[in-house]
């Protein structure tokens, strides 16, 4: 994260769809507590010529008017494969957060259909905030944080520290057990120790049993009325890793609340 004197740099990929409007609106109305610089990236796919250029540009200009006066907004236009262009922009402009709009359980909208938004979640080197149809970023009180007990809490702790500069809700550390035969008491003990190592206050621990990890995360979030899910992802994880990027993408695709995904370092628990 940045200091208060340096703008926090946000990228919003835009396809002129309703999902794009959602992401822009959420960014425009949230109290960032710091100066921000917003980069709005529109991508021209060479295989899909844009026949409505003037109309969509007028529409986007109207959406950008929702930002408070004085907000630094940079327009970026590029041509090429969507995800590749997004990744290039992240590096070229030192982006710290990507905001994308989704259609929740009804699937991805516009250019985000299928692979685009999912790939951003899977491979982005910076956090991604996925916004559903009715963004509620202000006043979030409960944030579900799925825990992988097999990996060092240091990486997740750094992610939560970043989140604390943006959101002040209570963390709910969650372990999803897909094998109900495991010792629940032992799992509770491990989770309690792990939570203490994260070095945060105002949190609760929970363990749920579900057939799939994403299913357990979503059900628990709905059960407690959470306002956000925050999930760490690992690069190139092994096949048994519960937080492989596909799990995060599945959560993003089906959640009805904002989802914050954060890339973590691939490290092991200290012995």
N, C-alpha and C positions, 0 to 999 in steps of 0.2 A: 504494500500500500504506500501511498505517498504522504508527504507531510502536508499540513494545511496550506502552505504557501505554493505548492506545486499542484496544478490541476490533476485530478484523477481522470484517467483517459479511458473512455468507454467507446466500444464499437457496436453499432447496430446494423447488421446486414439487412437490407431492405429489398423487397420484391414488389412493393406497392400494394401488397395484399392487406387484408384486415389484420393478419398476424403482425405485419410490420407496424401497423397503427397501434396495436396493443403494446408492443415493445417501446415504441416512441412515447406513448402516453404514460406508461409506467415510469419511464426515465424522467419525463418532463414534470411529473407531479410528485415524485419522491423527494423528501428533504434529505439531501446528501450530506449535510453537515460539513461540507468541504467544497472548494471550487472544483468544477468538473469541465472536461472538454469532451464533447460528443462528436464522434466520427460516424456519419451515416453513409454506409457503403451500398451503392447500387451496382449490380453486375449485369452486363449485357452478354447473354449467351449467344455466340455467333450463329448457332443453329436455330435460334428463335428470334428473328428480327422483331423489334418493338414497333408496332404500328400505331400505338396510342401515346407517343412520346409527350406531346404537349399536355394532354389531359392528365396523365399520371404525374407529370411534374407539377402541375397546378395542385393536384390532390396532395402530393407530398409537401409542398410549400405550406398548405393549410395545416397539415399535421404538425409541422415544425413550429407553427405559430403558438402551439400550446406551451412551449418552453418559456420560462421566465425571461424577461428582458435582461440582456447582458450575458446570457449563457453562450459560451463559445461552442459553435457548431461548425464542423468542417464537412463539406460534401465531398465524397470520393466516388468516382465513377471508373469502372474497369470492365474489361472484356476478357472472358475466359471461363474455365471451369469454376463453378461457384465456390466450392470448398477451398480449392487451391488459391483463389483470389482472396478469400477471407484470411487464410493462413499467412499469405504474403503481407496483408494489411496489418495483422497483429504484430509482425516483426518490424515492418517499416515505420509504424507509428507508436511503438512501445505501448501497446494497448494493455490495460490491466483487468478489464472485464468485458465480456461479450454479453449482450442482451438479445435474446431471440424470442419471438412470439410463437406459440403453438396453439393447436386446437384441442389439446387434452386428449381424452379417450376417443374422440372422433377422428383422430389422425392429424397429420401435418397439413398445413394450408399452403397454397401457392407453391413457390419453388421449394418449400420445405417438405413437400410430399416425399415420404420414404426416406431417402438417404441423406439429404443435405443437412438438416438440423441434427439428425442422429450422428452424422460424421463430425459435426462441429463439437458435439458433446464428447464423442469418443476420442478425438485427437487434439482438441484445443490445448495449448500449453498454458493457458490462463483460465481462471474461473469463468463459468458460463451461467447466466441467470436466465432460466426459461420462464416465460410469462404466459399464463393461460388467458382465457377470454376476459376474466374479471380480475385484473391484478389488484392485490391488496398488500402493497409493500409497506404502507404506513401502519404503525401500531401492531406489528406482528408480535405476539406474546409467546408462542410455543413453536420451537424449531426442532424437528426430528432429525437426529444425526445417526445414521446406521454405523455400527462399529464392526470392524474386522479385528478380532482379538489376536490374529496371527501376525500382525504387523506393528511396527514401532509407533507408539502414540505421538512421537515427536512431529512427524509429518502432518498428522491431523491437527495437532495442537497449533501449528503454524497457520493452518487453514482457518481454524476457529478464531484465531487472533485477528486475521484479516476480516472475517465476518463481523467481529465485534465493532469494527470501525463503521460498519454500515447498519447492522441490525442488533437490537438489544433484547431480543426475546430469550426466554428460558430454554436451555438445551435439554432435549430428551434423548439420552444415549440409548440406542436400541441394538440388541443382538437378535437376529432372526435365526432360529434353529430349524433346519430342514430335516434333522434327524431326531425325532422326539424320544428316541431311546437313550440319548445322552443324559448325563447327570446334570439336572437343572441346578442343584445346589452348587456344584463346582463351577458351572457357568456364571452363576450370580457372583460368586467370589472373584472370578477372573474379571468380570465386567466392573465390579467395584474398584478393584486395584487399577484397572486400565483408566477408569474415569478420573481417579485421583491424579494419575500421571498427566492427564490433559491440562491440569492447572487452571481450571475455570471454576467459577462459583455459580450458584443458581442453576443446578441441573438435577435431573432425575434419571434413574436407570430403569430399563425394561427389557424383558426377554419374551419373545413371542414365538410360537411354532407355526410354520406355514410350509406348504409344499414347494414354494418358490420364494427366493429372497425378495424380489420386487413386490410380490403379492403381500408378504408380511409387512414390508415398509408402508405400502399404501393403506393397508387395513388399519395398522396402528395409527398412522397419521389421521385417518378419518375418525377413528375411535376417540382420540383426545381433542379433536377439533384443531389440529395444528394449522399454523398459518404459512409454514414453509417446510420443505425438506432440504437438508444440506447433505450431499453425499460426495465422498472422496473417490477418485478413480485412479487406477494405477496404470502406468504405461507397460505394455507387453507383459501382462500377468500370466501366470500359469493357468492351466485349464480349470483348476479347482478354486481359483480366487473368487471370493464372493462379490467383489466390487470391480470385476472386469467392466470395461466401459459399456458393454452391451446392457448390463444391469442398470447402470445410470440412465442410458438412453431409454430403456423400457419404463423406468420410473417417470422420466420426463414426459414420455409419450402418453402415459395414462393418468398422471396426477391431475388433480383439479385445483391445485395450489401452486404457487411459485416453487421452482426447484433450483437450488444453487449447487452446481457441480464444481469440484475443485480438484485439479490434478495433483497427485501426491508423489513423492519420491518412492522408488522401489527399494525399500530397506527391510531388514528383519528385526524382530524383537531382540533386545539384548539378552544374553543368557545370564 
